[in-house]
Amino acid sequence: MDAWAVIAQQGSPALLGAVGGGLVGAAVALRALRVYSRQLNTMQDQVQTMRLTQTKETADALFREWWGREMNLLRRYFYLEFLPKHYAKEADGDLKELEHRVADDKGQLMSLTGFFDRVGWLGAAGLVDVDYVLGPMQHTMRRVWLATERLISRTREVHPPGQLDPVYRLGFEWLFRRSEEKSQAILLVHRFSDPALFSRNDAIQTLKFRIQDDEREFRQYLESLRGKARAG
């Protein structure tokens, strides 16, 4: 004879009622837990969808800004004006003071570095897919950092009393450091995969080496500019 039969034969009506009530309560609680679990899963899916939508919108806004007229002018200023005309003399200065020392700067280098700083903060916060955004701009971002690193460091070190800015362009620095983990060639290969634009490993390696060689030449260019300034 099983336990329920013994209870049925020997147990009091109150005991049977208590046991039955407990089972009903457990069933109700289990049903409520299942409903809550489904609601929680639905909420998590909605949050994930909202997050993906926000990430996509942020990336889209950054791309439109990157390929917009203003950023195009800032890049032209960096390559055609700042580097050949002002870099050697201003490399050890204060970035915040540059627009006051260089008449034609007008805050342009601040704006250019500020864009990359914003991308870095968004990426560090997980609000944008950094690899996706860096695909078309990583080489330029790295060149701008190489040319402005000392300016940015100087700005962090030198400041009026009570005006310390310890996070000045920290997002930009984070972006540069992170870019050292992945070659731009890898970013491009991953994004242009269907259809594949780089179908062979040797083609990928060739692109990677070309990017590395180009950056090496750019570093040499910066050094040559500083050398001319020292000689002059």
Secondary structure, DSSP 4 states (H G I P E B T S, - for coil): --HHHHHHHHS-HHHHHHHHHHHHHHHHHHHHHHHHHHHHHHHHHHHHHHHHHHHHHHHHHHHHHHTSHHHHHHHHIIIIIIIIIIIHHHTTS-GGGHHHH-TTTTTHHHHHHHHHHHHHHHHHTTSS-HHHHHTTTHHHHHHHHHHHHHHHHHHHH---TT---TTTTHHHHHHHHHHTTS-HHHHHHHHSBTTBS--SHHHHHHHHHHHHHHHHHHHHHHHHHHHHHHH-
